[in-house]
Amino acid sequence: MKTTPLYNLAATRSGDKGDISNVGIIAFNAQIYEHLKRVVTPELVKRFMKELVQGNVTVYPMDNISSLQVVMERALGGGATKTLQFDQTGKSRAALLQNLPIPIPDGSGWEKLARPF
């Protein structure tokens, strides 16, 4: 099965609360969203983020807006006021996750999608 970077399939947006980093993944269409729900797993995200995420990863589907909410615990070195990390609030996490390799169905053509904006 081929893979394509997440940026070909979705937009992302980061947020934070204390030592928790969250990334919203907004699929470009409903078909892609259904696929992302199946393949964007906590294990995939944790393996990709490596040592940046020390705690659990949870992926929440948000069907009403064709999006996933990825919540990464113990991901900010204690939080914005406690860490010496360069990116204390995890704003770069969305950009980093854009490179997550997503397995795509053969013949889908998704590896060639252009961003719709």
Biopython code that builds the backbone (N, CA, C, O; Angstrom):
import numpy as np
from Bio.PDB.StructureBuilder import StructureBuilder

atoms = [
    (1, "MET", "N", (0.843, -1.181, 0.000)),
    (1, "MET", "CA", (0.000, 0.000, 0.000)),
    (1, "MET", "C", (0.886, 1.242, 0.000)),
    (1, "MET", "O", (1.876, 1.307, 0.729)),
    (2, "LYS", "N", (0.534, 2.204, -0.804)),
    (2, "LYS", "CA", (1.256, 3.469, -0.872)),
    (2, "LYS", "C", (0.943, 4.318, 0.359)),
    (2, "LYS", "O", (-0.036, 4.085, 1.069)),
    (3, "THR", "N", (1.802, 5.306, 0.586)),
    (3, "THR", "CA", (1.527, 6.299, 1.628)),
    (3, "THR", "C", (1.641, 7.687, 1.016)),
    (3, "THR", "O", (2.267, 7.878, -0.027)),
    (4, "THR", "N", (1.032, 8.637, 1.680)),
    (4, "THR", "CA", (1.159, 10.037, 1.303)),
    (4, "THR", "C", (1.200, 10.849, 2.587)),
    (4, "THR", "O", (0.605, 10.440, 3.584)),
    (5, "PRO", "N", (1.885, 11.986, 2.591)),
    (5, "PRO", "CA", (1.887, 12.812, 3.798)),
    (5, "PRO", "C", (0.478, 13.327, 4.102)),
    (5, "PRO", "O", (-0.316, 13.581, 3.197)),
    (6, "LEU", "N", (0.193, 13.472, 5.372)),
    (6, "LEU", "CA", (-1.119, 13.952, 5.802)),
    (6, "LEU", "C", (-1.501, 15.258, 5.121)),
    (6, "LEU", "O", (-2.685, 15.502, 4.887)),
    (7, "TYR", "N", (-0.517, 16.111, 4.796)),
    (7, "TYR", "CA", (-0.849, 17.412, 4.196)),
    (7, "TYR", "C", (-1.571, 17.281, 2.856)),
    (7, "TYR", "O", (-2.219, 18.233, 2.420)),
    (8, "ASN", "N", (-1.477, 16.133, 2.196)),
    (8, "ASN", "CA", (-2.236, 15.928, 0.966)),
    (8, "ASN", "C", (-3.703, 15.621, 1.222)),
    (8, "ASN", "O", (-4.519, 15.658, 0.301)),
    (9, "LEU", "N", (-4.039, 15.319, 2.472)),
    (9, "LEU", "CA", (-5.388, 14.845, 2.791)),
    (9, "LEU", "C", (-6.159, 15.730, 3.759)),
    (9, "LEU", "O", (-7.386, 15.658, 3.823)),
    (10, "ALA", "N", (-5.443, 16.573, 4.519)),
    (10, "ALA", "CA", (-6.115, 17.310, 5.589)),
    (10, "ALA", "C", (-5.310, 18.532, 6.010)),
    (10, "ALA", "O", (-4.108, 18.628, 5.763)),
    (11, "ALA", "N", (-5.998, 19.451, 6.644)),
    (11, "ALA", "CA", (-5.363, 20.591, 7.299)),
    (11, "ALA", "C", (-5.235, 20.248, 8.784)),
    (11, "ALA", "O", (-5.926, 19.357, 9.279)),
    (12, "THR", "N", (-4.357, 20.952, 9.489)),
    (12, "THR", "CA", (-4.181, 20.703, 10.919)),
    (12, "THR", "C", (-4.125, 22.013, 11.686)),
    (12, "THR", "O", (-3.844, 23.072, 11.126)),
    (13, "ARG", "N", (-4.403, 21.913, 12.991)),
    (13, "ARG", "CA", (-4.349, 23.078, 13.881)),
    (13, "ARG", "C", (-3.976, 22.594, 15.271)),
    (13, "ARG", "O", (-4.552, 21.620, 15.754)),
    (14, "SER", "N", (-3.022, 23.252, 15.928)),
    (14, "SER", "CA", (-2.549, 22.850, 17.250)),
    (14, "SER", "C", (-3.187, 23.659, 18.363)),
    (14, "SER", "O", (-3.669, 24.774, 18.164)),
    (15, "GLY", "N", (-3.171, 23.053, 19.544)),
    (15, "GLY", "CA", (-3.583, 23.725, 20.764)),
    (15, "GLY", "C", (-2.859, 23.095, 21.937)),
    (15, "GLY", "O", (-2.115, 22.129, 21.767)),
    (16, "ASP", "N", (-3.075, 23.644, 23.145)),
    (16, "ASP", "CA", (-2.440, 23.063, 24.318)),
    (16, "ASP", "C", (-3.228, 23.405, 25.567)),
    (16, "ASP", "O", (-3.948, 24.402, 25.625)),
    (17, "LYS", "N", (-3.070, 22.551, 26.558)),
    (17, "LYS", "CA", (-3.582, 22.778, 27.911)),
    (17, "LYS", "C", (-2.576, 22.129, 28.841)),
    (17, "LYS", "O", (-2.509, 20.903, 28.929)),
    (18, "GLY", "N", (-1.791, 22.942, 29.539)),
    (18, "GLY", "CA", (-0.784, 22.393, 30.440)),
    (18, "GLY", "C", (0.224, 21.567, 29.673)),
    (18, "GLY", "O", (0.886, 22.068, 28.764)),
    (19, "ASP", "N", (0.345, 20.286, 30.040)),
    (19, "ASP", "CA", (1.305, 19.385, 29.411)),
    (19, "ASP", "C", (0.637, 18.521, 28.339)),
    (19, "ASP", "O", (1.172, 17.485, 27.946)),
    (20, "ILE", "N", (-0.520, 18.951, 27.876)),
    (20, "ILE", "CA", (-1.259, 18.213, 26.848)),
    (20, "ILE", "C", (-1.259, 19.029, 25.558)),
    (20, "ILE", "O", (-1.648, 20.197, 25.538)),
    (21, "SER", "N", (-0.815, 18.387, 24.492)),
    (21, "SER", "CA", (-0.843, 18.997, 23.166)),
    (21, "SER", "C", (-1.970, 18.340, 22.375)),
    (21, "SER", "O", (-2.114, 17.117, 22.387)),
    (22, "ASN", "N", (-2.755, 19.142, 21.701)),
    (22, "ASN", "CA", (-3.802, 18.570, 20.858)),
    (22, "ASN", "C", (-3.674, 19.128, 19.446)),
    (22, "ASN", "O", (-3.310, 20.286, 19.240)),
    (23, "VAL", "N", (-3.989, 18.262, 18.478)),
    (23, "VAL", "CA", (-3.955, 18.659, 17.076)),
    (23, "VAL", "C", (-5.264, 18.256, 16.436)),
    (23, "VAL", "O", (-5.662, 17.092, 16.489)),
    (24, "GLY", "N", (-5.931, 19.221, 15.832)),
    (24, "GLY", "CA", (-7.115, 18.938, 15.040)),
    (24, "GLY", "C", (-6.699, 18.604, 13.619)),
    (24, "GLY", "O", (-5.873, 19.298, 13.025)),
    (25, "ILE", "N", (-7.271, 17.545, 13.078)),
    (25, "ILE", "CA", (-7.013, 17.129, 11.695)),
    (25, "ILE", "C", (-8.331, 17.291, 10.944)),
    (25, "ILE", "O", (-9.303, 16.600, 11.249)),
    (26, "ILE", "N", (-8.377, 18.193, 9.970)),
    (26, "ILE", "CA", (-9.594, 18.510, 9.235)),
    (26, "ILE", "C", (-9.467, 17.956, 7.815)),
    (26, "ILE", "O", (-8.719, 18.487, 6.994)),
    (27, "ALA", "N", (-10.202, 16.893, 7.544)),
    (27, "ALA", "CA", (-10.105, 16.218, 6.243)),
    (27, "ALA", "C", (-10.647, 17.103, 5.132)),
    (27, "ALA", "O", (-11.561, 17.901, 5.341)),
    (28, "PHE", "N", (-10.060, 16.946, 3.939)),
    (28, "PHE", "CA", (-10.475, 17.740, 2.795)),
    (28, "PHE", "C", (-11.824, 17.312, 2.224)),
    (28, "PHE", "O", (-12.484, 18.103, 1.551)),
    (29, "ASN", "N", (-12.247, 16.069, 2.482)),
    (29, "ASN", "CA", (-13.586, 15.649, 2.051)),
    (29, "ASN", "C", (-14.045, 14.472, 2.909)),
    (29, "ASN", "O", (-13.264, 13.910, 3.677)),
    (30, "ALA", "N", (-15.310, 14.109, 2.771)),
    (30, "ALA", "CA", (-15.906, 13.066, 3.612)),
    (30, "ALA", "C", (-15.278, 11.693, 3.388)),
    (30, "ALA", "O", (-15.122, 10.928, 4.340)),
    (31, "GLN", "N", (-14.920, 11.373, 2.168)),
    (31, "GLN", "CA", (-14.308, 10.077, 1.875)),
    (31, "GLN", "C", (-12.946, 9.965, 2.552)),
    (31, "GLN", "O", (-12.623, 8.930, 3.134)),
    (32, "ILE", "N", (-12.166, 11.009, 2.478)),
    (32, "ILE", "CA", (-10.865, 11.022, 3.147)),
    (32, "ILE", "C", (-11.053, 10.943, 4.657)),
    (32, "ILE", "O", (-10.311, 10.231, 5.333)),
    (33, "TYR", "N", (-12.030, 11.659, 5.191)),
    (33, "TYR", "CA", (-12.282, 11.610, 6.632)),
    (33, "TYR", "C", (-12.555, 10.181, 7.100)),
    (33, "TYR", "O", (-12.001, 9.740, 8.107)),
    (34, "GLU", "N", (-13.392, 9.470, 6.385)),
    (34, "GLU", "CA", (-13.707, 8.086, 6.770)),
    (34, "GLU", "C", (-12.438, 7.229, 6.762)),
    (34, "GLU", "O", (-12.258, 6.369, 7.625)),
    (35, "HIS", "N", (-11.576, 7.464, 5.799)),
    (35, "HIS", "CA", (-10.311, 6.723, 5.740)),
    (35, "HIS", "C", (-9.406, 7.112, 6.911)),
    (35, "HIS", "O", (-8.820, 6.240, 7.552)),
    (36, "LEU", "N", (-9.289, 8.393, 7.193)),
    (36, "LEU", "CA", (-8.438, 8.846, 8.297)),
    (36, "LEU", "C", (-8.911, 8.277, 9.631)),
    (36, "LEU", "O", (-8.090, 7.956, 10.490)),
    (37, "LYS", "N", (-10.217, 8.150, 9.814)),
    (37, "LYS", "CA", (-10.738, 7.563, 11.055)),
    (37, "LYS", "C", (-10.203, 6.147, 11.255)),
    (37, "LYS", "O", (-9.984, 5.718, 12.388)),
    (38, "ARG", "N", (-9.998, 5.433, 10.173)),
    (38, "ARG", "CA", (-9.502, 4.058, 10.269)),
    (38, "ARG", "C", (-7.991, 3.985, 10.480)),
    (38, "ARG", "O", (-7.514, 3.111, 11.203)),
    (39, "VAL", "N", (-7.240, 4.880, 9.869)),
    (39, "VAL", "CA", (-5.778, 4.707, 9.851)),
    (39, "VAL", "C", (-5.007, 5.592, 10.830)),
    (39, "VAL", "O", (-3.885, 5.252, 11.206)),
    (40, "VAL", "N", (-5.581, 6.716, 11.249)),
    (40, "VAL", "CA", (-4.878, 7.572, 12.215)),
    (40, "VAL", "C", (-5.193, 7.037, 13.611)),
    (40, "VAL", "O", (-6.192, 7.403, 14.229)),
    (41, "THR", "N", (-4.324, 6.176, 14.075)),
    (41, "THR", "CA", (-4.501, 5.518, 15.367)),
    (41, "THR", "C", (-3.550, 6.123, 16.398)),
    (41, "THR", "O", (-2.560, 6.758, 16.034)),
    (42, "PRO", "N", (-3.849, 5.928, 17.679)),
    (42, "PRO", "CA", (-2.908, 6.395, 18.703)),
    (42, "PRO", "C", (-1.512, 5.804, 18.516)),
    (42, "PRO", "O", (-0.513, 6.489, 18.736)),
    (43, "GLU", "N", (-1.442, 4.545, 18.113)),
    (43, "GLU", "CA", (-0.145, 3.897, 17.918)),
    (43, "GLU", "C", (0.646, 4.544, 16.782)),
    (43, "GLU", "O", (1.853, 4.756, 16.901)),
    (44, "LEU", "N", (-0.034, 4.855, 15.686)),
    (44, "LEU", "CA", (0.621, 5.501, 14.544)),
    (44, "LEU", "C", (1.172, 6.867, 14.947)),
    (44, "LEU", "O", (2.316, 7.200, 14.636)),
    (45, "VAL", "N", (0.357, 7.648, 15.635)),
    (45, "VAL", "CA", (0.777, 8.991, 16.046)),
    (45, "VAL", "C", (1.939, 8.908, 17.026)),
    (45, "VAL", "O", (2.929, 9.625, 16.881)),
    (46, "LYS", "N", (1.824, 8.040, 18.017)),
    (46, "LYS", "CA", (2.882, 7.932, 19.029)),
    (46, "LYS", "C", (4.201, 7.473, 18.402)),
    (46, "LYS", "O", (5.265, 7.983, 18.754)),
    (47, "ARG", "N", (4.134, 6.525, 17.488)),
    (47, "ARG", "CA", (5.345, 6.045, 16.812)),
    (47, "ARG", "C", (5.983, 7.182, 15.998)),
    (47, "ARG", "O", (7.207, 7.310, 15.965)),
    (48, "PHE", "N", (5.162, 7.994, 15.353)),
    (48, "PHE", "CA", (5.668, 9.095, 14.533)),
    (48, "PHE", "C", (6.270, 10.212, 15.400)),
    (48, "PHE", "O", (7.314, 10.770, 15.064)),
    (49, "MET", "N", (5.611, 10.527, 16.500)),
    (49, "MET", "CA", (6.058, 11.639, 17.353)),
    (49, "MET", "C", (7.247, 11.266, 18.242)),
    (49, "MET", "O", (7.904, 12.148, 18.794)),
    (50, "LYS", "N", (7.524, 9.992, 18.381)),
    (50, "LYS", "CA", (8.675, 9.475, 19.133)),
    (50, "LYS", "C", (8.758, 10.084, 20.520)),
    (50, "LYS", "O", (7.774, 10.074, 21.259)),
    (51, "GLU", "N", (9.925, 10.617, 20.887)),
    (51, "GLU", "CA", (10.141, 11.097, 22.254)),
    (51, "GLU", "C", (9.400, 12.395, 22.567)),
    (51, "GLU", "O", (9.396, 12.825, 23.720)),
    (52, "LEU", "N", (8.783, 13.020, 21.593)),
    (52, "LEU", "CA", (8.024, 14.242, 21.868)),
    (52, "LEU", "C", (6.778, 13.979, 22.700)),
    (52, "LEU", "O", (6.276, 14.885, 23.366)),
    (53, "VAL", "N", (6.271, 12.746, 22.668)),
    (53, "VAL", "CA", (5.078, 12.394, 23.437)),
    (53, "VAL", "C", (5.450, 11.291, 24.424)),
    (53, "VAL", "O", (5.742, 10.163, 24.027)),
    (54, "GLN", "N", (5.435, 11.627, 25.703)),
    (54, "GLN", "CA", (5.800, 10.685, 26.755)),
    (54, "GLN", "C", (4.598, 9.939, 27.330)),
    (54, "GLN", "O", (4.761, 8.902, 27.972)),
    (55, "GLY", "N", (3.402, 10.458, 27.103)),
    (55, "GLY", "CA", (2.192, 9.850, 27.665)),
    (55, "GLY", "C", (1.315, 9.216, 26.605)),
    (55, "GLY", "O", (1.764, 8.880, 25.510)),
    (56, "ASN", "N", (0.050, 9.064, 26.963)),
    (56, "ASN", "CA", (-0.930, 8.440, 26.068)),
    (56, "ASN", "C", (-1.322, 9.359, 24.921)),
    (56, "ASN", "O", (-1.254, 10.584, 25.025)),
    (57, "VAL", "N", (-1.730, 8.738, 23.833)),
    (57, "VAL", "CA", (-2.308, 9.447, 22.696)),
    (57, "VAL", "C", (-3.731, 8.917, 22.526)),
    (57, "VAL", "O", (-3.959, 7.708, 22.549)),
    (58, "THR", "N", (-4.677, 9.828, 22.358)),
    (58, "THR", "CA", (-6.067, 9.464, 22.103)),
    (58, "THR", "C", (-6.523, 10.196, 20.853)),
    (58, "THR", "O", (-6.209, 11.371, 20.666)),
    (59, "VAL", "N", (-7.266, 9.502, 19.995)),
    (59, "VAL", "CA", (-7.792, 10.108, 18.774)),
    (59, "VAL", "C", (-9.320, 10.077, 18.864)),
    (59, "VAL", "O", (-9.929, 9.012, 18.968)),
    (60, "TYR", "N", (-9.923, 11.265, 18.823)),
    (60, "TYR", "CA", (-11.374, 11.393, 18.914)),
    (60, "TYR", "C", (-11.949, 11.767, 17.555)),
    (60, "TYR", "O", (-11.530, 12.768, 16.974)),
    (61, "PRO", "N", (-12.900, 10.991, 17.029)),
    (61, "PRO", "CA", (-13.573, 11.393, 15.790)),
    (61, "PRO", "C", (-14.575, 12.506, 16.068)),
    (61, "PRO", "O", (-15.225, 12.522, 17.114)),
    (62, "MET", "N", (-14.692, 13.418, 15.140)),
    (62, "MET", "CA", (-15.656, 14.520, 15.227)),
    (62, "MET", "C", (-16.436, 14.518, 13.919)),
    (62, "MET", "O", (-16.193, 15.332, 13.029)),
    (63, "ASP", "N", (-17.385, 13.579, 13.824)),
    (63, "ASP", "CA", (-18.101, 13.336, 12.576)),
    (63, "ASP", "C", (-18.821, 14.569, 12.034)),
    (63, "ASP", "O", (-18.915, 14.745, 10.819)),
    (64, "ASN", "N", (-19.323, 15.414, 12.916)),
    (64, "ASN", "CA", (-20.102, 16.564, 12.459)),
    (64, "ASN", "C", (-19.278, 17.591, 11.680)),
    (64, "ASN", "O", (-19.834, 18.418, 10.957)),
    (65, "ILE", "N", (-17.941, 17.536, 11.829)),
    (65, "ILE", "CA", (-17.083, 18.462, 11.083)),
    (65, "ILE", "C", (-15.963, 17.733, 10.331)),
    (65, "ILE", "O", (-14.957, 18.342, 9.967)),
    (66, "SER", "N", (-16.142, 16.439, 10.101)),
    (66, "SER", "CA", (-15.165, 15.620, 9.352)),
    (66, "SER", "C", (-13.732, 15.837, 9.829)),
    (66, "SER", "O", (-12.817, 16.055, 9.035)),
    (67, "SER", "N", (-13.567, 15.772, 11.140)),
    (67, "SER", "CA", (-12.260, 16.045, 11.745)),
    (67, "SER", "C", (-11.923, 15.021, 12.816)),
    (67, "SER", "O", (-12.795, 14.335, 13.348)),
    (68, "LEU", "N", (-10.648, 14.939, 13.113)),
    (68, "LEU", "CA", (-10.159, 14.135, 14.225)),
    (68, "LEU", "C", (-9.484, 15.070, 15.214)),
    (68, "LEU", "O", (-8.844, 16.045, 14.819)),
    (69, "GLN", "N", (-9.627, 14.775, 16.487)),
    (69, "GLN", "CA", (-8.908, 15.504, 17.527)),
    (69, "GLN", "C", (-7.891, 14.535, 18.123)),
    (69, "GLN", "O", (-8.266, 13.517, 18.706)),
    (70, "VAL", "N", (-6.612, 14.849, 17.976)),
    (70, "VAL", "CA", (-5.535, 14.014, 18.494)),
    (70, "VAL", "C", (-5.022, 14.669, 19.774)),
    (70, "VAL", "O", (-4.527, 15.796, 19.751)),
    (71, "VAL", "N", (-5.145, 13.952, 20.890)),
    (71, "VAL", "CA", (-4.733, 14.473, 22.190)),
    (71, "VAL", "C", (-3.507, 13.698, 22.648)),
    (71, "VAL", "O", (-3.540, 12.473, 22.771)),
    (72, "MET", "N", (-2.420, 14.430, 22.899)),
    (72, "MET", "CA", (-1.147, 13.829, 23.283)),
    (72, "MET", "C", (-0.775, 14.298, 24.691)),
    (72, "MET", "O", (-0.515, 15.481, 24.911)),
    (73, "GLU", "N", (-0.752, 13.365, 25.635)),
    (73, "GLU", "CA", (-0.456, 13.686, 27.026)),
    (73, "GLU", "C", (1.044, 13.632, 27.285)),
    (73, "GLU", "O", (1.790, 12.908, 26.626)),
    (74, "ARG", "N", (1.459, 14.431, 28.277)),
    (74, "ARG", "CA", (2.889, 14.532, 28.606)),
    (74, "ARG", "C", (3.697, 14.805, 27.344)),
    (74, "ARG", "O", (4.648, 14.093, 27.022)),
    (75, "ALA", "N", (3.293, 15.847, 26.647)),
    (75, "ALA", "CA", (3.891, 16.152, 25.347)),
    (75, "ALA", "C", (4.566, 17.521, 25.292)),
    (75, "ALA", "O", (5.112, 17.898, 24.254)),
    (76, "LEU", "N", (4.536, 18.263, 26.386)),
    (76, "LEU", "CA", (5.084, 19.621, 26.343)),
    (76, "LEU", "C", (6.083, 19.905, 27.461)),
    (76, "LEU", "O", (6.281, 21.056, 27.850)),
    (77, "GLY", "N", (6.704, 18.859, 27.966)),
    (77, "GLY", "CA", (7.732, 19.052, 28.982)),
    (77, "GLY", "C", (7.230, 19.691, 30.254)),
    (77, "GLY", "O", (7.987, 20.383, 30.936)),
    (78, "GLY", "N", (5.971, 19.477, 30.589)),
    (78, "GLY", "CA", (5.400, 20.034, 31.813)),
    (78, "GLY", "C", (4.458, 21.199, 31.568)),
    (78, "GLY", "O", (3.721, 21.585, 32.475)),
    (79, "GLY", "N", (4.459, 21.767, 30.383)),
    (79, "GLY", "CA", (3.578, 22.894, 30.075)),
    (79, "GLY", "C", (4.364, 24.180, 29.862)),
    (79, "GLY", "O", (5.552, 24.258, 30.175)),
    (80, "ALA", "N", (3.691, 25.172, 29.332)),
    (80, "ALA", "CA", (4.333, 26.412, 28.887)),
    (80, "ALA", "C", (5.133, 27.119, 29.975)),
    (80, "ALA", "O", (6.186, 27.688, 29.687)),
    (81, "THR", "N", (4.659, 27.095, 31.213)),
    (81, "THR", "CA", (5.367, 27.822, 32.267)),
    (81, "THR", "C", (6.402, 26.979, 32.990)),
    (81, "THR", "O", (7.108, 27.482, 33.865)),
    (82, "LYS", "N", (6.503, 25.697, 32.636)),
    (82, "LYS", "CA", (7.427, 24.801, 33.338)),
    (82, "LYS", "C", (8.538, 24.242, 32.453)),
    (82, "LYS", "O", (9.494, 23.666, 32.973)),
    (83, "THR", "N", (8.444, 24.388, 31.172)),
    (83, "THR", "CA", (9.370, 23.694, 30.271)),
    (83, "THR", "C", (10.450, 24.616, 29.727)),
    (83, "THR", "O", (10.294, 25.837, 29.679)),
    (84, "LEU", "N", (11.531, 24.003, 29.325)),
    (84, "LEU", "CA", (12.592, 24.723, 28.628)),
    (84, "LEU", "C", (12.583, 24.403, 27.139)),
    (84, "LEU", "O", (13.482, 24.809, 26.402)),
    (85, "GLN", "N", (11.559, 23.671, 26.703)),
    (85, "GLN", "CA", (11.450, 23.339, 25.278)),
    (85, "GLN", "C", (11.283, 24.604, 24.458)),
    (85, "GLN", "O", (10.720, 25.593, 24.926)),
    (86, "PHE", "N", (11.780, 24.564, 23.223)),
    (86, "PHE", "CA", (11.650, 25.701, 22.315)),
    (86, "PHE", "C", (10.178, 26.014, 22.034)),
    (86, "PHE", "O", (9.779, 27.178, 22.034)),
    (87, "ASP", "N", (9.387, 24.990, 21.799)),
    (87, "ASP", "CA", (7.967, 25.159, 21.459)),
    (87, "ASP", "C", (7.124, 24.797, 22.671)),
    (87, "ASP", "O", (6.554, 23.707, 22.728)),
    (88, "GLN", "N", (7.042, 25.700, 23.639)),
    (88, "GLN", "CA", (6.386, 25.416, 24.910)),
    (88, "GLN", "C", (4.901, 25.083, 24.783)),
    (88, "GLN", "O", (4.381, 24.282, 25.560)),
    (89, "THR", "N", (4.220, 25.679, 23.824)),
    (89, "THR", "CA", (2.774, 25.468, 23.707)),
    (89, "THR", "C", (2.398, 24.507, 22.589)),
    (89, "THR", "O", (1.217, 24.327, 22.294)),
    (90, "GLY", "N", (3.388, 23.893, 21.972)),
    (90, "GLY", "CA", (3.112, 22.851, 20.986)),
    (90, "GLY", "C", (2.547, 23.336, 19.663)),
    (90, "GLY", "O", (1.920, 22.558, 18.944)),
    (91, "LYS", "N", (2.753, 24.597, 19.326)),
    (91, "LYS", "CA", (2.198, 25.113, 18.070)),
    (91, "LYS", "C", (2.813, 24.455, 16.839)),
    (91, "LYS", "O", (2.185, 24.410, 15.781)),
    (92, "SER", "N", (4.022, 23.950, 16.970)),
    (92, "SER", "CA", (4.654, 23.287, 15.825)),
    (92, "SER", "C", (4.157, 21.856, 15.635)),
    (92, "SER", "O", (4.463, 21.232, 14.618)),
    (93, "ARG", "N", (3.396, 21.323, 16.596)),
    (93, "ARG", "CA", (2.940, 19.936, 16.495)),
    (93, "ARG", "C", (2.045, 19.722, 15.277)),
    (93, "ARG", "O", (2.113, 18.663, 14.651)),
    (94, "ALA", "N", (1.222, 20.684, 14.930)),
    (94, "ALA", "CA", (0.354, 20.552, 13.752)),
    (94, "ALA", "C", (1.189, 20.483, 12.483)),
    (94, "ALA", "O", (0.922, 19.672, 11.597)),
    (95, "ALA", "N", (2.206, 21.344, 12.402)),
    (95, "ALA", "CA", (3.076, 21.325, 11.220)),
    (95, "ALA", "C", (3.847, 20.016, 11.145)),
    (95, "ALA", "O", (4.012, 19.457, 10.061)),
    (96, "LEU", "N", (4.315, 19.527, 12.270)),
    (96, "LEU", "CA", (5.042, 18.265, 12.294)),
    (96, "LEU", "C", (4.135, 17.105, 11.874)),
    (96, "LEU", "O", (4.542, 16.252, 11.085)),
    (97, "LEU", "N", (2.922, 17.075, 12.393)),
    (97, "LEU", "CA", (1.996, 15.987, 12.074)),
    (97, "LEU", "C", (1.573, 16.011, 10.601)),
    (97, "LEU", "O", (1.114, 14.997, 10.077)),
    (98, "GLN", "N", (1.722, 17.148, 9.936)),
    (98, "GLN", "CA", (1.417, 17.222, 8.509)),
    (98, "GLN", "C", (2.258, 16.245, 7.689)),
    (98, "GLN", "O", (1.871, 15.867, 6.583)),
    (99, "ASN", "N", (3.398, 15.839, 8.224)),
    (99, "ASN", "CA", (4.282, 14.898, 7.526)),
    (99, "ASN", "C", (4.027, 13.442, 7.889)),
    (99, "ASN", "O", (4.743, 12.555, 7.424)),
    (100, "LEU", "N", (3.022, 13.188, 8.708)),
    (100, "LEU", "CA", (2.671, 11.818, 9.083)),
    (100, "LEU", "C", (2.340, 11.021, 7.823)),
    (100, "LEU", "O", (1.441, 11.409, 7.077)),
    (101, "PRO", "N", (3.051, 9.907, 7.567)),
    (101, "PRO", "CA", (2.746, 9.102, 6.381)),
    (101, "PRO", "C", (1.431, 8.348, 6.574)),
    (101, "PRO", "O", (1.278, 7.586, 7.529)),
    (102, "ILE", "N", (0.506, 8.563, 5.680)),
    (102, "ILE", "CA", (-0.813, 7.940, 5.742)),
    (102, "ILE", "C", (-0.914, 6.889, 4.649)),
    (102, "ILE", "O", (-0.732, 7.203, 3.473)),
    (103, "PRO", "N", (-1.205, 5.632, 5.021)),
    (103, "PRO", "CA", (-1.438, 4.623, 3.991)),
    (103, "PRO", "C", (-2.705, 4.980, 3.214)),
    (103, "PRO", "O", (-3.723, 5.347, 3.801)),
    (104, "ILE", "N", (-2.631, 4.867, 1.895)),
    (104, "ILE", "CA", (-3.792, 5.210, 1.069)),
    (104, "ILE", "C", (-4.128, 4.045, 0.147)),
    (104, "ILE", "O", (-3.251, 3.274, -0.245)),
    (105, "PRO", "N", (-5.408, 3.928, -0.194)),
    (105, "PRO", "CA", (-5.814, 2.834, -1.088)),
    (105, "PRO", "C", (-5.195, 2.988, -2.473)),
    (105, "PRO", "O", (-5.095, 4.096, -3.001)),
    (106, "ASP", "N", (-4.781, 1.868, -3.053)),
    (106, "ASP", "CA", (-4.269, 1.885, -4.424)),
    (106, "ASP", "C", (-5.343, 2.436, -5.357)),
    (106, "ASP", "O", (-6.521, 2.096, -5.237)),
    (107, "GLY", "N", (-4.925, 3.282, -6.277)),
    (107, "GLY", "CA", (-5.850, 3.844, -7.259)),
    (107, "GLY", "C", (-6.697, 4.997, -6.757)),
    (107, "GLY", "O", (-7.544, 5.500, -7.495)),
    (108, "SER", "N", (-6.490, 5.434, -5.509)),
    (108, "SER", "CA", (-7.310, 6.533, -4.970)),
    (108, "SER", "C", (-6.932, 7.878, -5.576)),
    (108, "SER", "O", (-7.772, 8.773, -5.668)),
    (109, "GLY", "N", (-5.666, 8.031, -5.993)),
    (109, "GLY", "CA", (-5.200, 9.305, -6.518)),
    (109, "GLY", "C", (-4.942, 10.344, -5.441)),
    (109, "GLY", "O", (-4.605, 11.488, -5.749)),
    (110, "TRP", "N", (-5.096, 9.962, -4.189)),
    (110, "TRP", "CA", (-4.957, 10.931, -3.097)),
    (110, "TRP", "C", (-3.545, 11.465, -2.951)),
    (110, "TRP", "O", (-3.357, 12.561, -2.423)),
    (111, "GLU", "N", (-2.549, 10.719, -3.405)),
    (111, "GLU", "CA", (-1.179, 11.212, -3.273)),
    (111, "GLU", "C", (-0.932, 12.432, -4.149)),
    (111, "GLU", "O", (0.080, 13.116, -3.992)),
    (112, "LYS", "N", (-1.852, 12.709, -5.073)),
    (112, "LYS", "CA", (-1.694, 13.840, -6.000)),
    (112, "LYS", "C", (-2.652, 14.981, -5.692)),
    (112, "LYS", "O", (-2.688, 15.970, -6.424)),
    (113, "LEU", "N", (-3.419, 14.862, -4.629)),
    (113, "LEU", "CA", (-4.363, 15.928, -4.303)),
    (113, "LEU", "C", (-3.608, 17.219, -4.012)),
    (113, "LEU", "O", (-2.549, 17.216, -3.384)),
    (114, "ALA", "N", (-4.167, 18.296, -4.472)),
    (114, "ALA", "CA", (-3.611, 19.610, -4.136)),
    (114, "ALA", "C", (-4.438, 20.161, -2.985)),
    (114, "ALA", "O", (-5.626, 19.866, -2.849)),
    (115, "ARG", "N", (-3.788, 20.959, -2.171)),
    (115, "ARG", "CA", (-4.526, 21.594, -1.085)),
    (115, "ARG", "C", (-5.639, 22.451, -1.671)),
    (115, "ARG", "O", (-5.425, 23.161, -2.653)),
    (116, "PRO", "N", (-6.826, 22.388, -1.073)),
    (116, "PRO", "CA", (-7.949, 23.144, -1.627)),
    (116, "PRO", "C", (-7.928, 24.621, -1.282)),
    (116, "PRO", "O", (-8.909, 25.322, -1.531)),
    (117, "PHE", "N", (-6.840, 25.107, -0.719)),
    (117, "PHE", "CA", (-6.760, 26.535, -0.380)),
    (117, "PHE", "C", (-5.418, 27.083, -0.775)),
    (117, "PHE", "O", (-5.152, 28.268, -0.573)),
]
sb = StructureBuilder()
sb.init_structure("model")
sb.init_model(0)
sb.init_chain("A")
sb.init_seg("    ")
for serial, (resi, resn, name, xyz) in enumerate(atoms, 1):
    if name == "N":
        sb.init_residue(resn, " ", resi, " ")
    sb.init_atom(name, np.array(xyz, "f"), 0.0, 1.0, " ", f" {name:<3s}", serial, name[0])
structure = sb.get_structure()
